[in-house]
Amino acid sequence: MTEAAVPPSPRATPDRTAAAPAPAVIAGHSALECLLTTLLLFGVTTVVRWVAGPSRLSDAIPGIHLKLLVIGVCVGLLVVAIIRSRPGRISGGHINPAVSLAMWRFGIFPAVAVLPYIAAQLVGSVLGVFAARALWGPAVGDPPVTDAMLRPGPGWSAGELFVAEAVSMGVIVYLIGLFLRSPRLARLVPWLVGFLICAAIALLGTVTGGSENPARPFGPAVVSGQGGFLWVYLLAPMVGSAVAAAVLNGAHSRHTVLTHRLCGTHRDRSPLRG
């Protein structure tokens, strides 16, 4: 897996003429995305089990909003660690189908790798929840944890949830793309993503569930067998991501997005050059 395996495009618009990476490279990077998403969902389910489920820690944290803040901080830091890890630097550390889609629309990620990445991320989501169940036992599958299932707040319709998820994911993708256009800001992207995910969980957890990632609800829904609103959680972030990428490309057409790697550096951690 060489640094040039997934070359950046010299333009900010999708470059479908660039040579596609070898199938073995795509398979290897997709396997890493599966591993990283497994770690993400294992971590998320574990945090939810101990912070929201029956435990001394949960009893010590008063109120759902403070619990969501603790969950958000833990998950945000986990996301930062995953993106900055060695596997994350190799694959890009997307761990989110909407991010992989955006990287393609920015013109820095090959179209042939988008579906393998998305499939790997969804599989990893399921594996992560199963792994948490195996380690922590029945408490993971019982309320209020219920395999870390996501659901909107009372009274929310599918349409309202769709708009909220699309807009919030669109904001995240727009900011990621904006940071990745600057060598000075690109290295801050892991912390930007971690902060935004933390904020989404803390602020939107009681109203939308604070997903911002189609892989986040997929594993819990499959493992628990509860698929209510799943189609919204899967589709809305993808729509928001595609729209945000189009807006950013149109608004900053003369500037190049430097990398598809959310670590904001080359694989060897060397800084990007404009």
N, C-alpha and C positions, 0 to 999 in steps of 0.2 A: 504494500500500500504506500505509494509514493506521494509526495506533496502535490505533484502535478496530476494525480489521478482524477481529481475533480476540479479542473481549472476554472478560475473566475473569468467571467466575460468582461471584455473591455467596455461594455455599455451597461447602462442602467436598465435597459429593456431586455426581455428574454431573448437569448441567443440560441436559437434552435439549430444553428449550423455548426456549433462547436462539436468536436469529436466526443462521442460518448465514452465514459470510462469502461474498462473491461468488466464483463459480467462477474468475474471473481471479486473485483474491487467492490462493486455494488453489493454483492452478497456479503462480503466481509463487513462492510460498513453498516449494512442493514442488521446484521447479527449483533453488532455493537449497540445499535439503537434499541434492539429488543432487550439486550441486557440492561441498558441504562433505564429504559422504561419499566422494566421489572423492578429495578431498585427503587425507582420513583414510587410506584404503586405499593410496593412492600413498605416503604417508609411512610407514605400517606396513611395506609391502613393501620400501621402500627401506631402512629401518632394519634389518629382518631380513636383507636381502641383504648389508649391509656388516658387521653385528655377528655374525650367525650363519653367513653364507656365507663362501666363500673370499676373504679380503682380509687386508691387513696389520693392520687394526684388529681383526679377529676373532682373528688369531694373537696379538695383544697382550693379549687378555682371557682369562685362564685360567678354565676350568670353565664348565659350562652355567648354573649359578646366577648367577654374576657377569654372564654374557652376558644372562640374562633380566632382571637388575636394570637393566642399561644400556638394554635395549630398553624396559623399563617406564618408566624416567625419560623417555626420549625420546618415547614415545607419550603418556605423561601430560601432558607439556608441550605436545605437539601438540594434544591434546584441549582443553586450557585456551585455547590460541591460537584454535582454531576457534570455540569457544563465545563468546569475547570479541570476535571479529571483527565487522565491520559486517554481513556476510550472516548470521552467527550470531545477532546481536541482532534481525534482522528475522524470520528463520524460527523462532527459538527455539533453534537450535543443538542439536537433538536427536541427530542422526547415529546414531540407534539406535532400531529399531522398538519395542523394549520401553519406551523412555522415552516415545515418542509415545503408546503405549497407556496408560501410567501417567498422562500429563498429561490424557488424556480421562477416565480413571477418577477423577482428582482433581476433575473438573468445570470445568477451565480451558482445555480444548482441544476444538474442535468434532468431533463424531463423523464428519462428512462429510470431514474432512481427514485422518483416521487412515490409511485405505488409500492415498490418494495419497502421503502422507509415507513410508509403508512401502515402496511400490513405488519411489519416487524413491531412497530409501536403498539398496535392493538393487541398483538399476541403477547407482548411483554406486559401489557396492562393486566391481562387475565392471569398470567403466570405470577405476577407480583401479589395479587390478591390471594391466589391459592397458597403461595408461600407463607403469607401472613397468617392465613387460616391454619396451616400446618403447624406453625410455631406457637401461636397464641391460643389456639383451641376454639371451643364453641362460642366464647364471648365475642369473637370477631363477626360471627354470623347472626348474632342476636341483636335486637334493638337495645340501645339507640345507635349502635355501630352499624349493623346490617351491612357488613362488607364495605363500609365507607361509601355507601350509596349517596348519590346526590339527588336532590329534589327541590323544586322552587317553593317559595313561601305560600301560605294559604291564599287562595284567590287569584293566583297568577295563572293566566291563560298561556297556551302554547305560543301564540303570537307575541305576547308581551315578553315572554322568556326568550324567544328567538331574537327579537330586536335588542334586548339587553345583552345577550351573549355575543351577538354579532358586533355591536358597537364597542363593547369592552375589549373583545379580541382585536378589533380593528385598531383601537388606540394602542394596544400593546405592540402589534406588528408595525404600525407607523413609527413608533418610538424606536423599536429595534432597528428598523431600516435607516432611520435618521442617524442613529449612533454609528451604525456600520459604515456610513459614508465618510466618516472622519477617522483617520488613524489615531487621533488624540482621544476620541471618545469610544472607539471600538472595544478597547480593553475593559471598559466599564460595563459592557453589555451583560455579563453574568450577574452583576450586582443590580443592574436595572431590571432584568427579568425577575430576579429573586424578590426585589422590592415590589414590583407590580403584582406578582402572584400573591405575596403576603397581603398587600392592600386589597386585592380582589376577594380573598378569603375572609379577611376581617370585616370589610365593608359590605360585601354582597352575599356573604354566606347565608344569612337568614332570609334573603329575598330571591336570589337566583341559584344559590348553591355555590357560586364562585368557581365555576369550572375552568373556563378559558382554555380548555384543552380537550379535544375529542377523546383522547386516550384516557383521560382522568375518570370519566364515568363508565367507560366501556367495560373494563374488567369487573368492577363491582356489580354492574347490571347483569353481566353474563353469569357470574358466580352466584349471585343472589336470586336470579331468575325474575328480577323486577325491572322491567324495561320502560316504565312510564316516563315520558318526556325524553327518552334516550335519543330519538331521531333529532330532536331540537339540539341537544347537547353535542351531537355528532356533526350536524350540518351548519348550524349558525356560526360557529367559530371559523369554519372554512369559508363561508360567504364573507364574513367580516375581514378575514385575512386577505382574500382576493381583492376586495374593494380597497382596502388600505394600501396594498401594494400598488394598485393601479393609480391611486391618488398620489402616492409618493413618487412614483415613476414620472407622472405627468408634471408634478410641481418641481421636481429636481432632475429634469431629464439630462442636464449637462454634467451631472455628478455621478461617479461610479460607486456602487456598493462594492466594498473591498473583499468580502469573504462570506461564505455560507456558514462559517464556524462561529457559534455564539460565544466562544471564548475570546473572540476579537483579536486573535493573533494567528500566526502560523502554527502548525502542529508542534514545532519545537519551542513554542512560546516566544519566538522572536517577533518584534513589533511589525505591524503592517506599514507599508509605505504608500503614500497617496499617488 
